[in-house]
Amino acid sequence: MRALTYHGSHEVKVDTVPDPILQEQDDVILKITATAICGSDLHMYRGKIPAMKSGDILGHEFMGEVVDAGPKVTALQKGDRVVVPFVIACGSCFFCDMDLYSACETTNPDRGSIMNKKSLRSGAALFGFSHLYGGVPGGQAEYVRVPKANVGPIKIPTNLADEQVLFLSDILPTGYQAVLNTGVTKGGSLAIFGAGPVGQMAAASAKMMGIDRIFMVDHHKYRLDFATETYGVVPFNFDDGDAAEFILQATDGRGVDGVIDAVGFEAKGSKIETVLTDLKLEGSSGKALRQCIAAVRRGGMISVPGVYAGFIHGFLFGDIFEKGIGIKAGQTHVQKHMPELLKAIEEGKLHPNAIISHRMKLEQAAEAYKMFDKKEDNCRKVVLTP
């Protein structure tokens, strides 16, 4: 089959690789009908994620048709059309029983990225990610093996097109959970740092939930323009000044009820932070988090779906204490949110496909990565089809 493979920093290509086969009795093989490039794919593309190996198949946002199934697969059958969550979970461990699927204790044989790990069990394996998280081949390919197929893959009604539901795999539930984690409800106020795909889905979710005032911060005008036109956000380009100060002045000096950091560890930081990161003396830039801490009101909540690893220079924990702020972070419990979000799409309350700016063939994947990484041609989101 043909698949998009990793070969080093900024070097990916579509190769011919062996077709996947059933390995466990609860596996299925999926024929991919649509797949997408995610912002977190760019972390690997840029060589920022350790434990990548040459030839790894990327991609964790995908859907398709079941073409083979193991004897213990009871939830699916050949011919079913499904979207697959990027988190691989067993459905029956301590954490899965609490619907905390990204904390599943049984699917990841590797260590994860925790520095002070001690004897802590690893969290869930992830599709198309590094060998810190299972090294499971991803779905930017013609076919993919889906482990734990009884837990997660959701059947799609025939009246919905692939593009309407594809983002149930990651960015839609990630944006939705990010809003839920802030605790902000109808009539409240929210700031979203980062107008990439997850930030846009957070804005869509916040609008659906009736949140009254949504600020969005980024430094790409075309992304802010799209969010303003589509979701009615109050935009701020951080190249124009201090975003947190702008938000404070717009909220009577109090700040918003909740803040989402949809940027993560590659936030555009100071020159000092850039040097520290290059020297591996810092794991992540703290610029976005410092802005979030400053922009949220006392007693508010910061939600962090953006990926972080290691330690952060200038993490203002004293400000968190002074303001009584809470923080919720981590990978998304996708399986928990997929059914209700599918219903919202069916009812016309969510239109996640609005974010798509480019449609390309799998054979053009390397070109698509470059365009998405460089923000060329006002690229918001690329969908690939085999």
C-alpha positions in Angstrom: 0.0 0.0 0.0 1.0 3.7 -0.2 1.5 5.6 3.0 3.0 8.9 4.3 6.2 8.1 6.2 8.6 10.0 8.4 12.3 10.2 7.5 13.6 13.1 9.6 13.0 16.7 10.3 10.9 18.3 7.5 11.3 15.1 5.5 8.3 13.0 4.8 7.3 11.1 1.7 4.7 8.7 0.3 6.3 5.2 0.2 5.1 1.8 -0.8 5.0 -0.3 2.5 3.5 -3.7 3.5 -0.2 -3.8 3.9 -1.3 -4.1 7.6 -2.6 -7.4 8.9 -4.7 -8.5 11.8 -2.4 -9.0 14.9 -4.9 -9.4 17.7 -8.3 -11.0 17.8 -10.0 -7.6 18.4 -8.3 -5.8 15.5 -9.9 -4.5 12.3 -8.3 -3.4 9.1 -9.7 -0.2 7.7 -9.6 1.0 4.0 -9.0 4.7 4.4 -11.5 7.0 2.7 -10.3 10.3 4.2 -7.5 11.4 6.5 -6.2 14.8 7.6 -3.1 16.6 8.7 -3.3 17.8 12.3 -1.4 20.5 14.1 0.3 18.0 16.3 1.6 16.2 13.2 3.6 19.3 12.6 5.5 18.8 15.9 6.8 15.5 14.5 7.3 17.0 11.0 9.5 19.7 12.5 11.6 17.1 14.4 10.4 18.3 17.8 9.1 14.9 19.1 11.6 12.3 20.3 11.6 8.6 19.6 10.5 8.9 16.0 11.9 6.3 13.6 12.5 6.5 9.9 9.6 4.8 8.1 7.0 5.5 10.8 3.6 6.0 9.2 2.0 9.3 10.4 -1.6 10.4 10.8 -4.2 10.1 13.6 -7.2 11.7 12.0 -8.8 9.2 9.7 -11.9 7.2 8.7 -12.8 4.5 6.4 -14.5 1.2 5.7 -13.9 -2.0 7.6 -12.5 -4.6 5.2 -11.4 -7.3 7.7 -12.1 -8.0 11.4 -10.7 -10.3 14.0 -12.9 -13.1 15.6 -13.4 -11.1 18.8 -14.7 -8.0 17.1 -18.3 -7.7 18.1 -19.1 -4.0 17.6 -18.2 -3.8 13.9 -18.4 -5.9 10.8 -17.1 -5.8 7.3 -18.5 -2.9 5.3 -19.1 -0.6 8.3 -18.1 3.0 7.7 -16.4 4.4 10.8 -14.4 7.3 12.3 -11.6 6.2 14.6 -10.5 8.1 17.7 -6.8 8.9 17.8 -6.5 7.5 21.3 -6.3 3.7 21.6 -8.1 2.5 24.7 -9.1 -0.9 26.0 -12.4 0.2 27.5 -12.1 -1.9 30.7 -9.2 -0.7 32.8 -9.3 1.5 35.9 -9.3 4.7 33.9 -11.4 3.6 31.0 -14.1 2.7 33.5 -14.1 6.4 34.5 -14.3 7.5 30.8 -10.7 8.7 31.0 -9.8 7.0 27.8 -6.5 8.8 27.1 -5.2 7.5 30.5 -5.8 3.9 29.5 -3.3 1.8 31.3 -3.1 -1.2 28.9 -2.4 0.0 25.3 1.0 1.8 25.5 4.1 -0.4 26.0 6.3 2.7 26.0 7.1 5.2 28.7 5.2 8.4 27.5 6.9 11.8 27.9 6.7 12.2 31.7 10.0 13.3 33.1 9.4 12.4 36.8 7.8 9.1 36.0 9.0 6.8 38.8 6.7 3.7 38.7 3.8 5.4 37.1 2.0 3.4 34.5 1.9 4.9 31.0 -1.2 6.5 29.5 -2.8 5.4 26.2 -1.2 4.6 22.9 -1.8 7.0 20.1 -2.1 6.4 16.3 0.7 7.8 14.2 2.7 9.2 17.0 6.2 8.5 18.3 7.6 5.4 20.0 6.9 7.1 23.4 3.3 6.3 22.7 3.3 2.8 21.1 4.7 3.6 17.7 1.3 2.5 16.2 1.2 3.1 12.4 -1.1 5.9 11.5 -3.8 6.5 9.0 -2.2 8.8 6.4 -2.3 5.7 4.2 -4.5 3.5 2.1 -5.1 1.0 4.9 -4.6 0.9 8.7 -4.8 -1.7 11.5 -7.1 -0.5 14.3 -6.5 -2.2 17.6 -9.2 -2.4 20.3 -11.8 -2.1 17.6 -14.7 -2.7 20.0 -13.8 0.5 21.9 -14.0 3.8 20.1 -14.6 3.5 16.3 -18.0 5.0 15.7 -20.4 4.0 12.9 -21.4 6.8 10.5 -24.8 7.1 9.0 -25.0 7.0 5.2 -26.6 10.5 5.0 -23.4 12.2 6.3 -20.4 12.8 4.1 -16.8 12.0 5.2 -15.9 15.6 5.5 -18.8 16.3 7.9 -17.6 13.7 10.4 -13.8 13.2 9.8 -12.8 15.5 12.6 -14.6 13.4 15.2 -11.3 11.6 15.2 -9.4 14.4 17.1 -9.8 18.1 16.6 -13.5 18.4 17.2 -13.6 16.4 20.5 -10.3 18.1 21.5 -11.8 21.5 21.0 -15.0 20.5 22.7 -13.3 19.0 25.8 -11.1 22.1 26.0 -14.2 24.2 26.4 -15.8 21.8 28.9 -12.6 21.8 31.0 -12.8 25.6 31.4 -16.2 25.2 33.2 -17.5 28.2 31.2 -21.2 27.9 30.5 -23.9 29.8 28.6 -23.5 33.5 28.9 -19.9 33.3 30.1 -16.7 34.6 28.6 -13.8 32.7 27.0 -10.4 33.4 25.5 -8.8 31.0 23.0 -5.1 31.3 22.4 -4.3 29.7 19.1 -6.5 29.9 16.0 -5.3 26.6 14.5 -7.6 23.7 13.9 -8.1 22.9 17.7 -8.7 26.6 18.5 -11.2 26.8 15.7 -13.1 23.7 16.9 -13.1 25.2 20.4 -14.7 28.3 19.1 -17.3 26.3 17.2 -18.0 24.3 20.4 -18.2 27.5 22.5 -20.6 29.1 20.1 -22.8 25.9 20.2 -22.8 26.0 24.0 -24.0 29.6 24.1 -20.9 31.2 25.5 -21.5 34.9 25.1 -18.1 36.4 24.4 -15.2 34.6 22.8 -11.8 36.2 22.3 -9.3 34.6 20.0 -5.6 35.3 19.8 -3.2 34.4 17.0 -0.7 36.1 14.7 -2.1 34.8 11.4 -4.7 37.3 10.1 -6.4 34.8 7.8 -7.1 32.4 10.7 -8.5 35.3 12.8 -10.6 36.5 9.9 -12.1 33.0 9.4 -12.9 32.7 13.2 -14.5 36.1 13.2 -16.7 35.4 10.2 -17.6 31.9 11.1 -17.9 31.9 14.9 -18.2 35.6 15.8 -15.0 35.8 17.9 -13.4 39.0 19.1 -10.0 38.7 17.4 -6.6 39.9 18.6 -3.3 39.7 16.7 -0.5 39.3 19.2 1.9 41.0 16.8 -0.1 44.2 17.5 0.5 44.2 21.3 -0.2 42.5 24.6 -3.2 40.1 24.1 -3.8 39.6 27.8 -3.9 43.3 28.5 -6.3 43.7 25.6 -8.6 41.1 27.2 -8.3 42.7 30.6 -9.3 46.1 29.3 -12.2 44.6 27.5 -13.5 42.9 30.6 -13.4 45.7 33.1 -10.0 44.7 34.4 -11.1 41.3 35.6 -10.3 38.9 32.8 -12.4 36.1 31.2 -14.1 33.2 33.0 -11.9 30.7 31.2 -8.9 30.5 28.9 -7.9 27.8 26.4 -4.2 27.3 25.4 -4.5 25.7 22.0 -0.9 26.6 21.1 1.3 24.3 23.1 5.0 24.0 23.5 6.0 25.6 20.2 4.5 28.9 21.2 6.4 31.9 19.8 8.5 32.9 22.8 11.3 35.3 23.7 14.8 35.0 22.2 15.9 33.7 25.6 13.3 30.9 25.5 14.2 30.1 21.9 17.9 29.7 22.9 17.0 27.6 26.0 14.8 25.3 24.0 17.5 24.9 21.3 20.0 24.0 24.0 17.5 21.5 25.5 17.6 23.5 28.8 13.8 24.0 28.4 11.2 21.6 27.3 8.6 24.0 26.1 8.0 27.7 25.6 5.9 29.3 28.4 4.8 32.4 26.4 1.2 31.2 25.7 0.7 29.9 29.2 1.9 33.2 30.8 -0.6 35.1 28.6 -3.4 32.6 29.7 -2.5 33.1 33.4 -2.7 36.9 32.9 -6.0 36.9 30.9 -8.1 34.7 33.1 -10.1 36.2 36.0 -9.5 35.3 39.6 -11.0 31.9 40.3 -11.1 31.1 36.6 -9.9 28.0 34.8 -7.2 27.5 32.2 -7.7 24.5 29.8 -4.6 23.2 28.0 -5.2 21.0 24.9 -2.0 22.2 23.4 0.8 19.7 23.7 3.6 20.3 26.3 6.5 18.3 27.5 9.3 18.8 30.0 9.8 21.9 32.1 9.0 25.5 31.3 11.1 28.7 31.9 9.1 31.5 33.6 6.1 29.4 34.6 4.4 31.9 37.0 3.0 29.6 39.6 2.8 32.4 42.1 0.4 34.2 39.9 -1.7 31.1 39.7 -1.8 30.9 43.5 -2.5 34.7 43.8 -5.5 34.5 41.4 -6.8 31.1 42.6 -6.7 29.7 39.1 -7.3 26.1 38.2 -5.6 24.2 35.3 -6.9 21.2 33.4 -4.8 19.7 30.6 -4.0 16.5 28.8 -4.9 14.4 25.8 -8.6 14.1 24.8 -10.9 11.3 26.0 -12.2 11.1 22.5 -14.4 8.0 22.9 -16.4 9.8 25.6 -17.4 12.7 23.4 -17.8 11.1 19.9 -21.5 10.1 20.3 -22.8 13.4 21.4 -20.8 15.3 18.9 -22.0 13.1 16.1 -25.5 13.8 17.2 -24.8 17.6 17.1 -23.5 17.2 13.5 -26.6 15.3 12.5 -28.8 18.0 14.0 -27.0 20.8 12.2 -25.6 22.3 15.4 -21.9 21.8 14.4 -20.3 22.1 10.9 -16.7 21.1 11.5 -16.0 20.7 7.8 -16.2 24.5 7.4 -12.5 24.6 8.5 -11.3 22.7 5.4 -9.3 24.9 3.1 -7.5 22.3 0.9 -8.4 18.9 -0.5 -5.5 16.9 -1.9 -4.6 13.3 -2.8 -2.5 11.1 -0.5 0.3 11.2 -3.1 0.5 14.9 -2.5 0.9 14.6 1.3 4.5 15.8 1.4 3.5 18.9 -0.4 0.5 19.3 1.9 2.7 19.1 5.0 5.0 21.8 3.7 2.1 24.1 2.8 0.4 23.6 6.2 3.7 24.1 8.1 4.5 27.3 6.2 0.9 28.6 6.4 1.0 29.0 2.6 -2.1 29.8 0.6 -4.1 30.6 3.8 -4.0 26.9 4.7 -6.3 26.1 7.6 -6.8 22.4 7.3 -5.9 19.8 4.7 -7.9 16.6 3.9 -6.2 13.8 2.0 -7.9 11.0 0.1 -6.2 7.9 -1.3 
